[in-house]
Amino acid sequence: MSKPSRIWIIGASDGIGRELARQYAAEGARLVLSARRQDALQALADEIGGAEIRPLDVADRASLDAAASAIAAGGNLDRIVHLAALYDPGRISDLDPDMAARIVTVNLTGSFHVAQVGPPLLRRGGQLALCGSVAGYVGLPQGQIYSASKAGVINLAESLRAERSDLDIRLICPGFVETRLTEKNDFKMPALMRPDKAATAIRTGLARGGFEVHFPHRLTRSLKLIRALPYWLSLPLTRRLSREDSA
């Protein structure tokens, strides 16, 4: 009988991360759960029949290093899935500079920290998945600094994939998912998904070959097409989205 996979989920306390932990636990995986809220992690661990709890803030490198050191003592990991993020929608002119800086630090710099800390914990050929977003494909109205930070994560994952032939580097790009983050949106979200459905898409995609796991396809393929267009075609399309949002 093969040994159960050891999986570290960062951002496991809520939303997609919590659902992904439930699904991997149902498969018999040995889980390491991380997020900022220890109480939420402990409640999840109790629900799924036990897990290793390592609270951390990806924006705080020292807390990530401490968690990694403790995790290393338990042996190699088979998979790391990094999902932690911040989101605050609004027009660029209305952004709070401090919140914008925090979003960049958590989303982009936090992913950079994981990209450095994670690989030494993995077995050879192990998997490291960073979470971008379809919002990172193109500059979307009211996506503001979140879209820019996720575009950076996509680029970071691409670079890491090119550099690390010894590991299975993956990129996750979800569309709109019902979470506490998207509750902030005051516009109609196309192809909105439940967190459990998003977790299933991630789990299934990471078990297959390839680089990017993106969903739902009816949304992601449209945005990929816009990204492939020259600016003289794509920018009028995104400007039209902005007018529709303000209508």
N, C-alpha and C positions, 0 to 999 in steps of 0.2 A: 504494500500500500504506500502511495506517495505521501510525502510529508505535506501538511497543509501550508498554503502560502502565507507568508508574513507580510502584511500590507500596512503601510502608514498613510492615513488620510489626514490631511491638514485642512482645517475648515469643516470639521465633522459635527459641530454642535448644532447645526441648523440646516434647513433647506436640502440642497442636492447632496451635500456631504453626509448628512445624517441618513438619508435614504440609501446612499451608496454603502454606508457602513452596515445597515440592516441587510442589504442584499448579499454583501460579501460574507457577513456572519452566517447567513442562511446556507452558504456554500461550504461553511466549515473553516474559513480563513481565520488566522490568528491576527487580530487587529491591534494597531497602535493608533489611538485617537488623539488629535490635537486641535486646539482652538484657544481662544482667550478665556472662555467661561468654563471653569472646572466643574461647576455644579451641573451644567448641561451635559458635559462629557460623561460625568459619573452616572447621570440618569440614563443616558444612552447605553453605557456599558452594562448597567444593571438590566436593562431591557433585553439586550441581545445575548445575555449569558456570560458576560465578562469580556474585558479588553484592557490593554495597557493604556493608561491615561497619562498624557504628557502635555499639560497646558503650556501655551506659548503665544507670543505675538510676533508674527513674521516681520513686523517693522522693527523689532528689537533683536538685533543679531545675537546678543548675549543669551537671550532666552532660547533662541533656536539652537545655538551651539550647545547649551546645557541639555536640552531635550535630545539632541543628536548623540551626545556622549552617553546618556542613559540608555538610549535605544541600542547603541552599538554593543553594549554589554550583554544584550540578549541575543546576539548573533546577527547575521546578514538579513536584510530585507529582500523580498522578491519584487515589491512594487511600492512606489510612492505616488500618491495622487494629491496634488496641491490645488485646492479650490478656494482658499481664503481670499476675500476681496472686499473693497468698499465701493459704494456707489452713491452719488448724489446728483440727480438730474437737474438740468437747467441750462439756460443760454450762457455763452461764454462771458458776456457782459455782466451777468448777474452773479458770477461765481464768488464765493468767499475764498480769498487767497490761502488762508490757513487750511481750510477743508480741502482745497485743490492739492496743496502740498501733501496732506495726509493721504489722499487717494493715490497719488504717485508713489509715495513711500510704501504703502501697503501693497498695492497691486503690482507695481513694476520692481521696485527695489526689493520687496518681499520675495518675489519670484526669483530675482537674482540671488538672494540669500539661499533659497531652497536649491537653486541650480548649483551652488557651490557646496553646500552642506550635504545634500542628498546623495550624490554619486558614491562617496566612500562607504556609505552604509549598505549599498546594494551589492548583491552577488554579481558576478560577471554575467552579462546578458540581462540583468534586471531592468525593470521598467521605471522610468521617471516621467510623469505626465504633468505638464503645466497647463493652467486654464487661461486661455485667452477669451475671446468672445466674438460673435459676429459683429458686434459694435466696433471691433478693431479692424474690420475689413475696409471700411470707408468712414470718412468723417460725417457722422449723422447729426441732425439737429437735436439739441438737448442731450446729446451724448457727452458733450463737453470733455472734461479732462479724463473721465472714465474711458471714453473711446480711445483717446490718445494713449493712455496707460496700457490698455489692452492691445493696441497696435504694437507697442513696445514689447509686450509679453510674447506676441506672435513672432516678432523678429528675434527675440532672445531664444525661444524654443528652436527656431530654424538654425540659429548659430550653434546652439548646443548639439543639435542633431548632426551637424556637419563635423563637429569636433570630437564627438564621443562615439566611435564605432564599436566600443566595448559594451555599450548600453543601448537599451531600446527607448529612445527619447520620443515622447509623444506630445501632441498639442490637442487640447480640447477646446472647441469653440461652440458653446451653446447659444441658442436663440433666447427668446423670452421664456422665463420659467417663473412660476408662481412662488415667490420667496418674499421675505421681509424687505429685500432690496427693491424688487420691482413693484412693491406696494406703493413706493414713492411716485411712480409714474402717473401722470394725469392725462395720458393719451391712450388710445386703443392700441393694444399690443398684438401684432399679427402672430398667428400660429402659437398662441400661448400654451405652454405645457405644464403639467403637474410635476412636482419634484421627483416622484417615484418613476415616472416615465423618462425623465431626463437621466436619472441614475441608471436605469436599464440601458438607455442608449450609450452611456459612458462605459458601463461594464461590458456590454457586448462589443463595442468598438475597440476597447483596449485589449480584448481577448483575440482580436483579429490582427492581421498585418497592416502595414501602412503607417502613415505619420499622423494625419489629422483625423480626429473624431468630431464631426460637426452635425448639428441637427437643430430643428427639423429641416429636412432637405428642401421643402417647398419655400422656405425662407432663405436658407443659406445659399442655395443655388442662384436665387435672384440677386443677392448681394454680391456673390462672387462674379456674376456677370457685370454688375455695375462697376466693380473694382477693375475688371479687365478692359473696360471701355476707356478711350482717351478722355482727358478732362473736358474737352469741349462738348462731349456727350454726357459724361457722368455728373458733372457739377450742376447742370440744369435739373437733372433728376433729383438730386439731393436737395436742391433749393426748393423744388416743388414740395418735397416732404416737409420742409420747414414751414411753408405757407399753409399746408394742410394742418399741421400741429397747432398753428396760431389761429386757425379759423374758428 
